[in-house]
Amino acid sequence: MKLPTVALVGRPNVGKSTLFNKIVGKQVSIIEDIPGVTRDRIYQEANYNNKRFYLVDTGGIDATKLDFNTEIKMQAEIAIEEADIVVFIVDGKEGLTTNDLLVRDILRKSDKKVIVAINKMDVKDAKDNLYDFYELGFDTYIPISSIHNLGFVDLMDTITMNFNESEEVEDTRIKFSIIGRPNVGKSSLMNALLNEERVVVSNVAGTTRDSIDSVLKYHNEEYVMIDTAGMRKKGKVFESVEKYSLLRSLKAIDRSDICLVVINAEEGIKEHDKHIAGYAIEKGKGLIFVVNKWDTVTDTNIQEFEKLMRAEFQFATYAPIVFLSALTKKRIHTLMPEIIKVAENIKKEIKTSILNEVITDAYQLNLPPSYKGKRLKIYFTSQTGINPPKFTFRVNNKGLVHFSYERYLENKIRENFDFTGTPIVLQFKNRSGDE
């Protein structure tokens, strides 16, 4: 089921971020800190009364800045283009400004459904300014105060009025997406996979704005490939702001089991490649690096490039690396076997007795350091989830778990069980029940 997208737009300091955080609520990511990866938090999945949707925050559009119409305006336009509903946030305290009129002009061109949220209505002066905003010419106006919860239910009911309640349809097929920066060869890779003789393909209807899914049949198994490369509509707008081409990829990552991060061998590894891989890991997805355009590289061998990849992507040493050329089809046959292997690993379950043997041995071999006379004790370990695999450790005091010891335990699990291509999550709980 394709989820609807809601974009928050407006000039700076009208309270977009406060409203964004309020709608999304507290979302704790699986991996809170990935070294070398910094990200803009502009996008989250939200749920209101069992109606799920994507929420996009945008930078404040400021006409008073000379360069206002570059990145921020572009970002807002992309978010609006992606959205089913736009929430236009204005500041009731300050009243209508020329900046608001500029945002209105952008929205009018888009032809999207617009809800005007008049924020900061808890302030006395705001009531005097309320009716000025009707000059904007939209149909729906809702007075709110993000901080004081005023009008929040009314706003959310209006936003989600025509959204469907979530019905989880069980689809057991492995879904993988091809993600990466613009121009790394995502489309070529998809076409190369679709044109393989052993692959039978049928298109699944998608909307013009959404990615299109294709069903691949490989060795009698069906796989769903999510195409994020097809930025055909207004292609240039999306391609020109590399940073915000992420928005499409993020939706695809959410729906995938495995992400193929495409790297352009010709250009080498870019910082943005790390950001994209970081998103996939944060969402707990299987990961495969695909080094494309390998036919263009003459001065480096696979071992040297792999060494470089491992140095640059230290936070994902478990991810396999596939070298190929989508254009010439060279080594394309090496990709599907890796996808199959990672598909098995993200759903792998380890018997509790064997897992406890491994952890007990690891503990005896390398005792955790003591802190103020206290030492971490591990009583019992069990696997408590798949996709990605999750392991829960019952301990005497989870406050004694040092990150380096947690990494040691993860390495021991990986040494004993093949979790190639999947992040694994370790969580520690106090045996006393004091979580």
C-alpha positions as CSV (number, residue, x, y, z in Angstrom):
1,M,0.0,0.0,0.0
2,K,1.4,3.4,-1.0
3,L,1.3,5.8,1.9
4,P,0.2,9.4,1.3
5,T,2.7,12.2,1.8
6,V,2.1,15.4,3.7
7,A,4.5,18.4,3.3
8,L,5.0,21.2,5.8
9,V,5.9,24.5,4.2
10,G,6.2,28.1,5.2
11,R,8.6,30.9,5.8
12,P,11.3,30.6,8.6
13,N,10.4,30.6,12.3
14,V,6.7,29.9,11.9
15,G,6.9,26.7,13.9
16,K,7.3,24.0,11.2
17,S,9.8,21.9,13.2
18,T,7.8,22.0,16.4
19,L,4.7,20.8,14.5
20,F,6.8,18.2,12.7
21,N,8.1,16.8,16.0
22,K,4.6,16.8,17.5
23,I,3.0,14.9,14.6
24,V,5.8,12.4,14.4
25,G,6.2,11.9,18.1
26,K,9.3,10.4,19.5
27,Q,10.9,8.1,17.1
28,V,14.1,6.4,18.2
29,S,16.2,5.1,15.4
30,I,17.6,1.6,15.5
31,I,21.2,2.9,15.1
32,E,21.5,6.2,16.9
33,D,25.0,7.1,16.0
34,I,26.8,6.1,12.8
35,P,30.3,7.6,12.6
36,G,30.9,9.8,9.6
37,V,27.2,10.1,8.7
38,T,25.4,13.3,9.3
39,R,21.9,13.7,8.1
40,D,19.1,16.3,7.7
41,R,16.0,15.1,9.5
42,I,13.5,16.2,7.0
43,Y,11.4,13.1,6.6
44,Q,9.6,10.6,8.8
45,E,6.7,8.1,8.7
46,A,3.9,9.2,11.0
47,N,0.7,7.6,12.3
48,Y,-2.5,9.3,13.4
49,N,-5.5,7.2,14.5
50,N,-4.0,4.2,12.7
51,K,-3.6,6.2,9.5
52,R,0.0,6.1,8.3
53,F,1.6,8.7,6.1
54,Y,4.9,10.3,5.3
55,L,5.7,13.7,6.7
56,V,8.2,16.0,5.1
57,D,9.6,19.1,6.7
58,T,11.1,21.8,4.5
59,G,13.5,24.7,5.1
60,G,11.9,28.1,5.6
61,I,11.4,30.0,2.4
62,D,12.8,33.5,2.9
63,A,12.3,36.0,0.1
64,T,14.4,38.6,1.9
65,K,17.5,36.6,1.3
66,L,19.1,37.3,-2.1
67,D,19.7,33.6,-2.8
68,F,16.4,32.5,-1.3
69,N,15.3,30.9,-4.6
70,T,18.2,28.4,-4.7
71,E,18.4,25.4,-2.3
72,I,15.6,26.1,0.1
73,K,13.1,27.1,-2.6
74,M,14.1,24.0,-4.6
75,Q,13.7,21.8,-1.6
76,A,10.2,23.1,-0.9
77,E,9.2,22.7,-4.5
78,I,10.4,19.1,-4.5
79,A,8.5,18.4,-1.3
80,I,5.4,20.0,-2.7
81,E,5.7,18.0,-5.9
82,E,6.0,14.8,-3.8
83,A,3.1,15.7,-1.5
84,D,-0.6,14.7,-1.7
85,I,-1.4,17.4,0.9
86,V,0.5,20.6,1.8
87,V,0.2,22.2,5.2
88,F,1.1,25.9,4.8
89,I,2.1,27.2,8.3
90,V,1.8,30.9,9.0
91,D,2.5,32.9,12.1
92,G,-0.7,34.3,13.7
93,K,1.3,36.5,16.0
94,E,3.1,38.4,13.2
95,G,0.2,38.4,10.8
96,L,0.4,38.1,7.0
97,T,3.8,39.0,5.4
98,T,5.1,39.4,1.9
99,N,7.1,36.2,2.5
100,D,3.8,34.3,3.1
101,L,2.5,35.7,-0.3
102,L,5.6,34.3,-2.0
103,V,5.0,30.9,-0.5
104,R,1.3,31.2,-1.6
105,D,2.5,31.8,-5.2
106,I,4.6,28.7,-5.2
107,L,1.7,26.6,-3.8
108,R,-0.8,28.0,-6.3
109,K,1.4,26.8,-9.2
110,S,1.4,23.3,-7.7
111,D,-2.4,22.6,-7.8
112,K,-2.1,20.6,-4.6
113,K,-4.6,20.5,-1.7
114,V,-3.5,23.1,0.8
115,I,-4.5,23.4,4.5
116,V,-3.4,26.7,6.0
117,A,-2.4,26.2,9.7
118,I,-2.4,29.5,11.5
119,N,0.1,28.9,14.3
120,K,0.8,30.7,17.7
121,M,-2.9,31.4,18.3
122,D,-2.3,31.2,22.0
123,V,-0.9,34.8,21.8
124,K,-3.4,37.5,22.5
125,D,-2.6,39.6,19.3
126,A,-3.0,36.6,17.0
127,K,-6.8,36.8,17.1
128,D,-6.7,40.2,15.5
129,N,-4.6,38.9,12.6
130,L,-6.7,35.8,12.0
131,Y,-8.9,37.0,9.2
132,D,-6.0,38.7,7.2
133,F,-4.9,35.2,6.2
134,Y,-8.1,34.6,4.2
135,E,-6.4,36.9,1.7
136,L,-4.2,34.0,0.8
137,G,-7.2,32.5,-1.1
138,F,-7.2,28.9,0.0
139,D,-10.2,26.9,1.2
140,T,-9.2,25.5,4.6
141,Y,-7.9,27.5,7.6
142,I,-7.2,26.0,11.0
143,P,-6.0,28.1,14.0
144,I,-3.4,26.1,16.0
145,S,-0.8,26.4,18.7
146,S,1.9,23.8,18.3
147,I,3.2,24.4,21.8
148,H,-0.1,24.5,23.6
149,N,-1.8,21.7,21.7
150,L,-4.6,24.1,20.5
151,G,-6.4,23.0,17.3
152,F,-4.0,20.0,16.9
153,V,-6.8,17.3,16.7
154,D,-8.8,19.5,14.2
155,L,-5.7,19.9,12.0
156,M,-4.8,16.1,12.1
157,D,-8.4,15.1,11.4
158,T,-8.5,17.4,8.4
159,I,-5.1,16.2,7.1
160,T,-6.0,12.5,7.4
161,M,-9.7,12.8,6.5
162,N,-9.4,10.8,3.2
163,F,-6.5,8.6,4.2
164,N,-7.2,4.9,4.6
165,E,-6.7,3.1,7.9
166,S,-3.6,0.9,7.7
167,E,-4.3,-2.7,6.6
168,E,-1.1,-4.7,6.6
169,V,-1.2,-6.9,3.5
170,E,1.2,-9.8,3.9
171,D,3.6,-9.9,1.0
172,T,6.3,-12.5,1.7
173,R,8.3,-11.6,-1.5
174,I,11.7,-10.0,-0.9
175,K,11.7,-6.4,-1.9
176,F,14.8,-4.6,-2.9
177,S,15.5,-1.0,-4.0
178,I,18.2,0.5,-6.1
179,I,19.3,3.7,-4.4
180,G,22.1,6.2,-4.8
181,R,23.1,9.6,-6.0
182,P,21.8,10.9,-9.3
183,N,23.7,9.7,-12.3
184,V,25.4,6.7,-10.7
185,G,23.6,4.3,-13.1
186,K,20.5,3.3,-11.2
187,S,18.3,3.1,-14.3
188,S,20.9,1.2,-16.2
189,L,21.2,-1.3,-13.4
190,M,17.5,-1.8,-13.3
191,N,17.3,-2.3,-17.0
192,A,20.2,-4.7,-17.0
193,L,18.4,-6.8,-14.4
194,L,15.1,-6.7,-16.2
195,N,16.8,-7.7,-19.5
196,E,18.5,-10.7,-18.1
197,E,17.3,-13.8,-20.0
198,R,16.3,-15.7,-16.8
199,V,14.2,-12.8,-15.5
200,V,10.5,-12.5,-16.2
201,V,9.2,-9.1,-15.4
202,S,5.8,-7.5,-15.0
203,N,5.1,-3.9,-14.0
204,V,3.0,-3.2,-10.9
205,A,1.0,0.0,-11.2
206,G,2.5,3.0,-9.4
207,T,1.5,6.6,-9.5
208,T,3.3,9.2,-11.5
209,R,5.1,10.5,-8.4
210,D,5.8,7.2,-6.8
211,S,8.5,4.7,-7.6
212,I,7.3,1.9,-9.9
213,D,7.7,-1.7,-8.7
214,S,8.7,-4.5,-11.0
215,V,8.4,-8.2,-10.3
216,L,11.5,-10.3,-11.1
217,K,11.3,-14.0,-11.4
218,Y,14.7,-15.6,-10.7
219,H,15.2,-19.4,-10.2
220,N,11.4,-19.7,-9.8
221,E,11.3,-17.2,-6.9
222,E,9.6,-13.8,-7.3
223,Y,11.4,-10.6,-6.1
224,V,9.9,-7.1,-6.1
225,M,12.3,-4.4,-7.4
226,I,11.5,-0.8,-6.3
227,D,12.7,1.7,-8.9
228,T,13.8,5.0,-7.4
229,A,15.7,5.8,-10.5
230,G,12.7,6.8,-12.5
231,M,12.8,10.5,-11.7
232,R,11.2,11.2,-15.1
233,K,8.7,13.8,-14.1
234,K,10.4,17.2,-13.9
235,G,13.7,15.2,-13.9
236,K,15.9,18.2,-14.1
237,V,14.5,19.7,-10.9
238,F,15.2,16.6,-8.9
239,E,18.6,16.0,-10.4
240,S,19.8,19.5,-9.8
241,V,19.6,19.3,-6.0
242,E,21.4,16.1,-5.1
243,K,20.6,16.4,-1.5
244,Y,16.8,16.3,-2.0
245,S,16.9,13.4,-4.4
246,L,17.1,11.6,-1.1
247,L,13.3,12.1,-0.6
248,R,12.5,9.5,-3.2
249,S,15.1,7.1,-2.0
250,L,13.8,7.4,1.6
251,K,10.3,6.2,0.6
252,A,11.8,3.3,-1.3
253,I,14.1,2.4,1.6
254,D,11.1,2.3,4.0
255,R,9.4,-0.3,1.7
256,S,12.4,-2.4,1.0
257,D,14.0,-5.4,2.8
258,I,17.3,-4.9,1.0
259,C,18.9,-1.7,-0.4
260,L,21.4,-1.8,-3.2
261,V,23.6,1.3,-2.8
262,V,25.0,2.1,-6.2
263,I,28.4,3.7,-6.4
264,N,29.9,5.2,-9.6
265,A,33.3,3.6,-10.0
266,E,34.3,6.4,-12.4
267,E,33.7,9.1,-9.9
268,G,34.8,7.2,-6.8
269,I,33.1,7.4,-3.4
270,K,31.4,10.6,-2.4
271,E,30.3,11.8,1.0
272,H,26.6,11.7,-0.1
273,D,27.0,7.9,-0.8
274,K,27.6,7.5,2.9
275,H,24.5,9.5,3.8
276,I,22.4,7.2,1.6
277,A,23.9,4.0,3.1
278,G,23.4,5.5,6.6
279,Y,19.6,5.9,6.0
280,A,19.3,2.3,4.9
281,I,21.2,1.1,8.0
282,E,19.2,3.4,10.3
283,K,16.0,1.8,9.0
284,G,17.5,-1.7,9.7
285,K,17.6,-2.8,6.1
286,G,19.8,-5.3,4.4
287,L,22.6,-3.7,2.5
288,I,24.7,-4.4,-0.7
289,F,27.1,-2.0,-2.3
290,V,27.1,-2.2,-6.1
291,V,30.1,-0.6,-7.7
292,N,28.8,0.3,-11.2
293,K,30.7,1.4,-14.4
294,W,33.5,-1.0,-13.4
295,D,34.4,-1.3,-17.1
296,T,35.6,2.3,-17.1
297,V,38.2,1.7,-14.4
298,T,41.6,0.7,-15.7
299,D,44.1,1.8,-13.0
300,T,42.6,0.0,-10.0
301,N,41.9,-3.7,-9.3
302,I,39.0,-5.0,-7.4
303,Q,41.0,-5.7,-4.2
304,E,42.3,-2.1,-4.1
305,F,38.9,-0.6,-4.6
306,E,37.4,-3.0,-2.0
307,K,40.0,-1.8,0.5
308,L,39.1,1.8,-0.2
309,M,35.3,1.0,0.2
310,R,36.0,-0.7,3.5
311,A,37.9,2.3,4.7
312,E,35.2,4.8,3.7
313,F,32.2,2.7,4.9
314,Q,33.6,1.6,8.2
315,F,30.1,1.6,9.7
316,A,28.9,-1.2,7.2
317,T,31.8,-3.6,7.0
318,Y,29.3,-6.5,6.9
319,A,27.8,-5.4,3.5
320,P,28.9,-7.3,0.5
321,I,30.4,-5.4,-2.5
322,V,29.5,-6.3,-6.0
323,F,31.5,-5.0,-9.0
324,L,29.8,-4.8,-12.3
325,S,28.9,-2.8,-15.4
326,A,25.2,-2.3,-15.9
327,L,25.8,-1.0,-19.4
328,T,28.0,-3.8,-20.8
329,K,26.3,-6.4,-18.4
330,K,29.8,-7.5,-17.3
331,R,29.6,-9.3,-13.9
332,I,25.8,-8.6,-13.7
333,H,25.3,-12.3,-13.0
334,T,27.1,-11.8,-9.6
335,L,24.3,-9.6,-8.1
336,M,21.3,-11.8,-7.7
337,P,23.1,-14.5,-5.7
338,E,24.2,-11.8,-3.2
339,I,20.6,-10.6,-3.0
340,I,19.5,-14.1,-2.2
341,K,22.1,-14.6,0.4
342,V,21.3,-11.3,2.2
343,A,17.6,-12.1,2.0
344,E,18.3,-15.3,4.0
345,N,20.4,-13.5,6.5
346,I,18.0,-10.7,7.4
347,K,15.4,-13.4,8.4
348,K,17.9,-15.8,10.0
349,E,17.0,-17.2,13.4
350,I,19.6,-18.6,15.8
351,K,18.7,-21.3,18.3
352,T,18.8,-19.9,21.8
353,S,21.0,-22.7,23.2
354,I,23.7,-22.2,20.5
355,L,23.5,-18.4,20.9
356,N,24.0,-18.6,24.7
357,E,27.0,-20.9,24.2
358,V,28.6,-18.4,21.9
359,I,27.9,-15.4,24.2
360,T,29.1,-17.3,27.3
361,D,32.4,-18.3,25.5
362,A,32.8,-14.7,24.3
363,Y,32.2,-13.4,27.9
364,Q,34.8,-15.8,29.5
365,L,37.3,-15.1,26.8
366,N,37.1,-11.3,27.3
367,L,35.5,-10.1,30.6
368,P,34.0,-6.6,30.4
369,P,36.0,-4.0,32.3
370,S,34.8,-3.3,35.8
371,Y,33.5,0.2,36.6
372,K,33.6,1.5,40.2
373,G,34.0,-2.1,41.4
374,K,31.0,-3.3,39.4
375,R,31.2,-5.6,36.4
376,L,28.6,-6.3,33.7
377,K,27.1,-9.8,34.0
378,I,25.2,-11.5,31.1
379,Y,22.7,-14.0,32.4
380,F,20.8,-15.0,29.2
381,T,20.6,-14.0,25.6
382,S,17.9,-14.7,23.0
383,Q,17.0,-13.6,19.5
384,T,13.9,-11.4,19.8
385,G,13.4,-10.3,16.2
386,I,14.2,-10.6,12.5
387,N,14.5,-8.2,9.6
388,P,16.9,-7.0,11.0
389,P,18.0,-9.7,13.5
390,K,17.6,-8.4,17.1
391,F,19.3,-9.9,20.2
392,T,18.2,-9.2,23.7
393,F,20.7,-9.7,26.6
394,R,19.5,-10.0,30.2
395,V,22.1,-8.4,32.4
396,N,22.7,-7.2,35.9
397,N,22.9,-3.5,35.0
398,K,22.6,-2.3,31.4
399,G,24.3,1.0,32.5
400,L,27.6,-1.1,32.6
401,V,27.5,-1.8,28.9
402,H,30.4,0.1,27.2
403,F,30.0,0.7,23.5
404,S,33.3,-1.1,22.8
405,Y,32.1,-4.2,24.6
406,E,28.8,-4.1,22.7
407,R,30.8,-3.9,19.4
408,Y,32.9,-6.9,20.7
409,L,29.7,-8.9,21.3
410,E,28.4,-8.0,17.8
411,N,31.7,-9.1,16.2
412,K,31.5,-12.4,18.1
413,I,27.9,-13.0,16.9
414,R,29.1,-12.3,13.3
415,E,32.1,-14.5,13.6
416,N,29.9,-17.5,14.6
417,F,26.9,-16.9,12.4
418,D,26.7,-15.6,8.8
419,F,25.0,-12.2,9.0
420,T,26.5,-10.8,5.8
421,G,24.6,-7.9,4.4
422,T,22.3,-7.3,7.5
423,P,22.7,-4.9,10.4
424,I,22.1,-6.6,13.7
425,V,20.6,-4.9,16.8
426,L,21.7,-5.6,20.3
427,Q,19.6,-4.5,23.2
428,F,20.3,-4.9,26.9
429,K,17.7,-5.3,29.6
430,N,18.1,-5.6,33.4
431,R,17.1,-9.0,34.7
432,S,15.3,-7.3,37.6
433,G,12.7,-6.1,35.1
434,D,13.8,-2.5,35.7
435,E,14.1,-1.6,32.0
